[in-house]
Amino acid sequence: MTGFGSAEDRVLRGRLRIEIRTVNHRYFNPQLKLPAPLKTALGAGFGAMVSGDAEAKARAVQALVALPPEMKRRFTATLLGALGANREALQVVALGVDRQYFDTTSWLWVPSMAGAIRDPSFPALAQQFGLMRFWKTSHTKPDVCSAKDPPPFCRMI
C-alpha cells in the first residue's frame, strides 16, 4: 500500500511541517526533529493511531495532555481529536483562544475534530468563543449544520 499525507502549523517559535510517506512498509518508525516532550507525545499519538490499540491511545492522550501549554497548538488539538479524546481536544482549542493564537477556532473544523464538535461540552465553548452569538446575529450556520446528520449544537443556533 502507498500513502502520503502532510500538515503544517506554527509551533513554539517556528513552523512544523510533517510529511508522511509510505510504500509497502509495515512498521511505524517516525523520524522527528522536535523538542523531546513534543516528539515523544506526537510519536505516541501516531503510533497509537496506526496500532488501533485502546491502551496505546490512552497513553498517547496522557502524553499529549501533559505537554507544556506552549506546545499545545493546532496539531496537538487535532491529534487528540483523531484519538477520540474530544474533551481534551476542546480544552487545547480553549487554551489557544485564551492565548490568542491566530485562527484558533478554525481548528474546530478539521475532520479529526468531528467528534469534538459533537461533544456535549461544545456548545458552551462555542458560546464562550463568541461563535453562537455570531451565528445567531448573522443568521448563518457552519457548513456542518447542513450535513445529513448535523451535530447537536446546530439545533441551538
Secondary structure, DSSP 8 states (H G I E B T S, - for coil): -EEEEEEEEEETTEEEEEEEEEES--S------S-HHHHHHHHHHHHHHHH--HHHHHHHHHHHHTS-GGG-SHHHHHHHHHTT-HHHHHHHHHHHHHTT-TTGGGGGGSGGGTTGGGSTTHHHHHHHHTHHHHHHHHT---GGGGSSS--GGGGG-
